[in-house]
Structure formats: structure tokens, C-alpha cells
Amino acid sequence: MNEQRIFPGVLLIGFGLYFFLHQSAFTWVKPYLGWPALLFITGLAFLAQGFKGDGSGLVPGVVLSGFGFHFYVVDYLGWWANDTGVFLLIIAVGFLLQHQQTGRGLLNGVLFLALAAVMLFYGTVKQWLGPVGSFWQFWPLILIVVGGYLLFVKKNSGPARKKT
């Protein structure tokens, strides 16, 4: 029961601070009080719930706080990539953190990490492949085929289910 109070507690404290700073005379903090701050606060609440509870809030926590953080730093840090691969990397970190805490989500984390690496370093990978790189244009089809295989062909290797 105590674990169920963590998320709303952190969320209310975070939103209270957000609105307090919005109404305060601290002008230096006003540029940071946009919608990314609300994503970040909500993500922190999920992270607190995930670390204190069963770990189920870790992925949404990392995703929301990571996206909120990304939308702030992309304008201030010249070296920060503004690419779709960054979002996939944030999701990968969420699944890998969930795996570290609960033992679940490793495959998802590795898949998102691989996709993020491909997207972030697409030009470099294409250069490395050289003349063989012409097949590289078909990598989305490979993803579709593997996903279709996992959904429709591969049998459930988990415990047997009763037919009703």
C-alpha cells in the first residue's frame, strides 16, 4: 500500500514546485518551466515508483524524463543529437534499467539499443559497408520480416496455456 503513494506524492510535489516557481519572482527559472518540465516531473514520479515498487514504472519513467530532458538540452548543447535515434536510445535505457531491477526487458532493451545505434550512426555504417552497402537500403524490410516471424510464426515457448 505504501508503494502506491509514491507516484502521486512525487507527482504532486513536483507539480507544486512547478506552479510555485511559475508564480514566483525568480525570473531566471522561467525559461525552464515549459511542457518538457512537466514530462520530466512525471517521469521522475514514475522512476520513484519503479525503484520503490515492482519496477513496472521504470520504462515510462525513463522515457518521460528522458524526453523532457532531451527537449531542454537539444537547444543548449551543440553536440546533442536531434535525431530519432536519440528517442530510441532513451527507450533502450528504460528497458535496460528495468532489466537490471527486475530481470525483464533485456531483449527489448537490446533491440532498441541496436536500432538506436543504426539510426544514430547510419551514415558511418553505410560508409563502412562501401560497395556492399547497396543492400543496406533493405534493412527496414528485414525488420518487418523478423517482426512478422516473431508475431505469427514463432510458437510460444512459455508455460502451456489451457484452451477454453
Buried (B, 14 or more C-beta within 10 A) or exposed (E): EEEEEBBEEBBEBBBEEBEEBEEEEEEEEEEEBEEBBBBBBBBBBBBBBBBBBEBBBBBBBBBBBBBBBBBBEBEEEEEBEEBEBBBBBBBBBBBBBBBEBEEBBEEBBBBBBEBBBBBBEBEEBEEEEEEEEEEEEEEEEEEEEEEEEEEEEEEEEEEEEEEE
